Amino acid sequence: MKPHDQWERSESSSDGWASYCRPCRAERNGESRLKRHYGLTVAERDAMIKEQFGIRPICLEPGTEHVDHDHDTGKVRGVLCFSCNAALGQFKDRPDVLRRAAEYLEGNVWKPILEAPGVYQLPS
């Protein structure tokens, strides 16, 4: 038995209350989203996290899980945190752009070489 504040109202049910409490509904929605978007079960996602030794491969921190996938192929690559997953998306999953971003952060400012009007050579 759970108190009413754990439940939501539902106009479509005969008693006026939702079928599942908020925490159970959130869990079911998460499970169905994993299956619908990535073709994964919770057990498969948890196995991926175990293969990563419980840490996220980019920031090397433990914590929340967000499934990362290739937007072109749909293939699941791993489980990341929200920030790392969003960063990959913002950089359009382009390794060349990510490398230049890392160089920029390390102080190697991009200085193009003008070859001809409007034509620049990237520094090596």
N, C-alpha and C positions, 0 to 999 in steps of 0.2 A: 504494500500500500504506500502510495506517495501522496503528498499534499497537492491540492489543486494548483498551487503556484508552479508546479513542475509540468503542467499540461497547458495546452493551448485550446482555445475555443474552436469549434468546428460547426459551421452551419449545416453541413451535409450529413452529420451523424445524428442518430435518433436521440441520443442523450445530450448533444451539444458539446461534447468533448472530443478531442483528437484521439486516434487509436493508440498512439505511442506518446510517451513523455518526451520532453525536449531532448534530454541526453540520448535516449534510445533512437529518436528520429534523426538526430545529427549523425549518430554512428551508422545507421542504415543508409542515409543519404551519402555519406562518405564512401561506404562500400560500393554502392551502386554507381557513383561517379568514377571510381577507380576502374570498374568493369566496363562502363560505357565509354570512357575517354581513352583508356590505355589498354584494355583487355586484360587487366591484372586483378587477381584476388588479393585480399588483405594478406593472406599467407605468402603469396608470391612477392608482394612488396616488402614484407618483413624479412623474407629470405634475402632479398637484395640488400637490405640494410645490414643484415648479418654478414654478407659477403664483403661489405664495406667496413666491417669491424665496428659498426655502430656509429661511425663518424661520417661526416659529409666530405666528399673527396676534394672539394675546392678550398673551403675555408677551414677544414680539419677540425670542426666543432661538432659535438653531439647535439641533438635537439630535434626540432620539428622536421617533418618530412614532406617534401614536394617532389612529385615524380617529374623527372626531366625527360623530354623526348625530342627527337628531330622533327621539326615541323614539315620538312619535305617528305620524309619517308614514313613518319609516324612511329618509328622504332624507339622504344624506351631505352635511354642510355644509363640511367641511374637515379638515385634519390639525393636531392640537394636541399639546402635551406631556401626559403623564399627569396632572399636577397641574391644569392648566387644564381638561382634559376632565372630570376628577373633580369639580372645583368647579362646573362647569355642571350636572352631574348632581345634586350635593348641593343646588343651588338650584332643582332641578326644571325647568331650562330656562326659568325665569320672569324676563323682563327687568325687571319691576317690583321683584322681590325683589333682583335684582342691583344695580339703581339705588339702592335703600335701603341695601344693604350698602356701596356705594361712598360714599354720603353719610355713613354711620356711620364709615367709615375716615377720612374727611376731617374728622371732628370735628363733624359736624352731627347731634347726637343726636336721635333721634326722640322728640318730646314730644307725645303725643296730647292733643287738646282734648276734655274731657268735655262732650257735648251733652245727654245725658240718662242716667239710670242704665243702664250697660252699653253705651252708644252713644258711640263716639269718632269725632272727625273727624281725618283725617290732615292734618298741616301741609302747606301748599303750597310 
